[in-house]
Amino acid sequence: MEQTKSNTVSVVLAIIITAVVVGGGVYYFQRNTTAPQTTVEEYFETRDQFLNSEMTKDPDALGFKELANLAVTCPDSLGTPCGGNLLILSKDSLHSGNQEFYLAFTMGTGYLYYGPFTDDLQRIVDESKAIKSLERSY
């Protein structure tokens, strides 16, 4: 009887230890394998793939709030004016977590819109504050 009780306790302890080790390993793996995050520069570089030609009005008329405004410069070798501003826009209030947003490039009075994109908009806006300017490439 004493030996059966000892074996039962050993088996239960082995099961508990295995569950804790395996569960902890799965938790650690999931926390450390997050998807790579897209940067503001990457959104800007790939913007032409997401051109939204249906949108033509100014951001206010479309119900957008401007969350960030980045200067865009031209390469010195280009020799012509092509700079402008990149706006990060959303119809929702800024909050943490993923939310939909658009980019708008303005050079004077017109706007080119790109998107919609979905990402951690708070992170995108915070990142944009650390960027002095983006360089437009061709």
Stockholm file with secondary structure:
# STOCKHOLM 1.0

chainA/1-138         MEQTKSNTVSVVLAIIITAVVVGGGVYYFQRNTTAPQTTVEEYFETRDQFLNSEMTKDPDALGFKELANLAVTCPDSLGTPCGGNLLILSKDSLHSGNQEFYLAFTMGTGYLYYGPFTDDLQRIVDESKAIKSLERSY
#=GR chainA/1-138 SS CHHHHHHHHHHHHHHHHHHHHHHHHHHHHHHTCCCCCCCHHHHHHTGGGGBCTTCCSCTTTTTCEEEEEEEEECCTTTCSCCCEEEEEEESSCCCSSEEEEEEEEESSSCEEEEEEEEEEHHHHHHHHHTCSEEECCC
#=GC SS_cons         CHHHHHHHHHHHHHHHHHHHHHHHHHHHHHHTCCCCCCCHHHHHHTGGGGBCTTCCSCTTTTTCEEEEEEEEECCTTTCSCCCEEEEEEESSCCCSSEEEEEEEEESSSCEEEEEEEEEEHHHHHHHHHTCSEEECCC
//
